[in-house]
Amino acid sequence: MRVIISEEKLKERVRELGREISADFRGKDPIIVSILRGGFIFTADLVRFLNFPHEIDFISVSSYGGATSSSGVVRLLRDLTTNVQGRHLLLVDDIIDTGLTINYLAENLRLRSPASLTIVALLEKRIKREIDLPTKYVGFRIPDTFVVGYGLDFNQKYRHLPFIGELDGIEAESTGGNKGVESS
């Protein structure tokens, strides 16, 4: 396995994101909506750096199955338990590649009439984007490769790794473009 984002870089960037979000959301009492399962570790670390009152809820969807790329079919597996009408929402995702899953969730949540909806992603693969959604907060932009660790998995394994790594022999089809990791 090749490490592409170290544990130290993850901690540093999550702390920076927490400061940025805190400056923008102070006094708004938002609901942090974490997308399960991949986003749970990122969300847990991120909320430790938010210095304003907030609530947390979880939503779960499936779009990968056992594959290394999104099927394009999104299924809602677990819905929110909180009424979000009139509330500011921070939708926290582990990774955005095609944009199909996050678009589905954003549209679903917008139908519930929140005061605002802001997307936070730990990782973003700009190269695979099929739907261009405004993602205000992005931890890292990565190449078009299949990654695991820090909550991300392959067949429910590798979530426990404290870094982001690329599994040997498992890569998403690359269409060129950015081959390095960049912090946003």
N, C-alpha and C positions, 0 to 999 in steps of 0.2 A: 504494500500500500504506500502511496506517495502522499505525504502531507502537503496540502496546498494552502491551508491557513492554520497557523499554530495556535495552541491554547492561549498563549500570551497575547497574540494579535486579536483573537476573539474577545478576550476580556477587555482589552484596551478599547476596541471599537464599540462594544456594547456599552461601556461606561460613557463614551462620547455620545452615542445615540441617546442614552438616558438624559444626559445634560441638555442636548438639543430639544428633545421632546418636552422636558421639564420647563424649559424657557417658553415654549410655545403653548403649553396646555395648563400652566398654572392658573388656578381659579376657575377651571372649566369642569372639574369633577367628571372626567370621561369614564367610559367603560372600555376596558382593555379586552378585546375579543381575540383569544388565542385559537389558532387553527390546529387541531389535534390530528395526528399525534406528533408530527415533526416539529411543531412550534413550541412544545411545552418547555424544553430546556432553555431556549432563547427567551421565551416570555418570562420564565422564573428569574433568570438573571437580569433581564431588562427592568422588571418592576422594582428590583432592589435599588436601582439608580434613579427612579422617578421620585421626585420630592414634592408631590402634591397628592391630595386625596383622589382615589380612583377605585373602581370596582373591577372585578375580573370575571369573565364568563368564557365558556369554551364552545366551539362548534367543530364538528368533524365531517369531513367529506372524503370521498375516494375518487381518484381519477387515474391511478397507476395500476392497481391490481398488483400482479407480481412482475410487471415489466419495468424497464429502465427508462421509459418515456411515457408521457401522458397519453391515455387512450382517447382523450377529447370528450369523454362521457363523464360527467360529474354527478355523483350521487351524494345526497345529504344523509349522513349516518347519525348525527347527533345535533340537535338544534339548541339554540340559546335557551336559558331559563329566565332571562332578564328581559323586561320590556324596555326596548331601546328608543321608543318614540320620544323625540325632543332631546335626546342625549347625544353628546359628542362620543364618537366611536373611534378607537384605534384598532384597526384590524391587523393582527400580527401574524405573519407567515414566515416559515423557514426559508422557502425558496420560491422564486417566480421564474418560470421558464417560458412556456407558451403564453401564459397570461389567462388561459381558459378557466382554470379553477378560481383564481382570485377575482376574475370578472364575474363569474357565476355568483360567488359569495357577495361581492360588492353590490350587484344588482338585487340579490335577494335581500340584503340588509337595507338598501335604499328604499325598497317597497315598504319598509317598516317606519319610515319618516324620522330618521335620526336628525339631530341638529346639524351634524357634519359627519363625514366618514373620511378617515385618513389611513392610508396603507403604510405599514412598516414591514420591511422584508430584510431578513438577515443576508440572504444571497439573491442575486439577480443574474439571470443569463439573458442578456440583451439580444444575443444572436438568434435565439429561438422564438422571440416574441411574435405572437400572431395577433395579439390584442394589446394595444398601447394604452395602459392605464397609468394615470399619474401616481407614482410611488414616491411619496414625499421623503421617506427615510429609508435608505438602503445601506446595509452594512458593507457588503463587498459585491463587486461585479466579478463574475468568474467565467472561465471559458465554458464552452458547450461540452461538458463532460459529466459523467454520473458521479455524484459525491455522497459520502456518508459521514456520520459522526455528528456530535453536538445536536442530537435529536433526529437527524436524517438517517434513513435506513435503506437497506436492501433486503427485501423479504423479512422484515421485522428484526433484522440484526444490525449491529454496529451503532445503534443510537447512543450507546454509553461512551463512545470515544470522546475525549475532551478537545479534539481538534476536528477540522474538516479535511477529509482525505479522499483520494481517488483510488478505488479498488483496482488492483491489477487485473487486466483483461476485461473490465467492464467499463465501456465508454459509450456515451451517447454519440450518435452520428454527428460529426462536426461539419459545419458548413463554412469553416474558415473564420476569419475575424480575430477577435481578442483571444490571445493564447495565454495571457497572464491574469493574475488576480489583482484587482485594484480596489482600494478602499474608497467608498463614496464620501 
